[in-house]
Amino acid sequence: MEYISKTVLLKNGKTCLIRRPAEADAERLLRFQKETGGETPYLVMGPEDIDWTAEQQAKRIERWNDSPGRLRLLAEVDGELAGVAIVYANNSQTRLRHRCCVDITLYRKFWGLGMGTVLLGEILTAAGTAGYEQAELEVAAANAPAIGLYRKLGFEVTGTLPRAMKYADGTYADFLFMAKPL
């Protein structure tokens, strides 16, 4: 999927560069995934789930960058990786190819600056340009800030999956399914 890098102004007056990752970003992305997975209970993957090497991550970046149906974007503030958003095909069956899945993760210290709105907006625009007709996501039902962001961008709750995620302490989190026409 094509994407041209851009710079946007955040609510705190800082600029944010949004771009596709390069293979050289592999170490940073691994660190980001481990750290954000430990910052919030709302992500599916925790730090314990990130077990691939920087070389494997670099190959994943290359595959994503070469894919016409997938896009990963990074958000950087003052050269620091602040967030990641992705879009990918929901399924490969012909009757489901009009649907895509989206996901966004930000470091906690960048929450509330408008970065999520911009980053997810860029992913949704790219998805529509690529021919997807509907974007879908799953979100922990207790993640009120994320649900607010998704609603602001036009997503609606379409269902609930009880006990979708189980934590180490034996407790569970429900997921909301949300969708948006593109």
Phi, psi and omega in degrees: 000139182278149174201134176254125181305150176210160178246135179232158179264130179269169181299335180272006178088353179276156176265149181234124176268127176248125184206166172285148177285155172250163180303330179294346179274002187304311181299316180298318180294319177299313179299316178302311181298318179293315184289316180291327176297336177267345182280332186218146177278000187273349181273145181294321181261127173263174181303329181292344181270348182269099184234014179266162183272168176298324178296317178295320178296320178299320177294322177297318178299315180299315179298316179297317181293334179271352185274131177286343184250005181228150177211134172239131178239143175252147171245129180236138175235123183051040179078357180265133175294123185247331183195163179221138173228147180224156170222139180207161182298139177292322184196167181261351179292141185308316184287352181246359186292348179281352184255146175225160176253142176234155181207147178217141177219133177234148167299142183306321184293349178257003177294146174082007181259001182091357181296319180299317179299313182293311184296313178292324176300320178295318179296317181294321177297314179298321180297316178297318178297326180284354176105358176291146182250344181214133176255141182226156176204164172242141181218142176300132185300336180273357183273072185301318179299318179294317179299320177299317177299312183297318177297319180301326181269008173099005176284147175234147177289129180246351180174173180227141173243105181292148175052041185287330183230135180245131180268165182301331181278003178092356177275166184235161171232137174277154174249144167258137170267133179230147180217157180212129173290144180258000000 
